[in-house]
């Protein structure tokens, strides 16, 4: 029989993720702070960031997907190899990284499309009359109704032998409560203040910062989404 739900149990995976990957978080925070000051103080850095942003815009949705996939896998896994906690590599880790690369690529497409829709509805710019409605739709609609169910379904897809029928059978409020809320709560705490800062940045600096923020979040996301599963090989490891 499953243990009764508690807020403490829902928060525990997030705290464990922070304790495990805090060094990775600190690396990306340091890089983000350095990039922020360098953008305004060093013209070559500003030119490079502006050129990167223009290249990304010219590449469209597919380039956004590729860059998001790299930010969710290659960047954090590389930093993790340098600063820990786990510097070893194995076939299982590479396979999981491959699945996560595909998933984060689809997330990149989804998020880019979503923000184009927000810009179409609310416009673009740093004013609070634009930022606050975007944040409200993001946090109150997109994240709990779209992003979290898709994320939980991704982990179920790996766990249930890639069976859409089993995933549909597994879905219920109790599943959202037990697997979705542990992702949703730290998502709000992590992304909330960072998005307020992100939206206040110059437009060309926003996407590079998003990639850094996403790189810091991705390891925690996978850890939380997989937390509490029974040990043993999964379909993705076979």
PyMOL commands that set and color helices and strands:
alter all, ss='L'
color gray80, all
select helices_A, chain A and resi 7-41+43-72+74-83+91-122+128-159+164-170+173-199+203-226+235-237
alter helices_A, ss='H'
color red, helices_A
deselect
rebuild
show_as cartoon
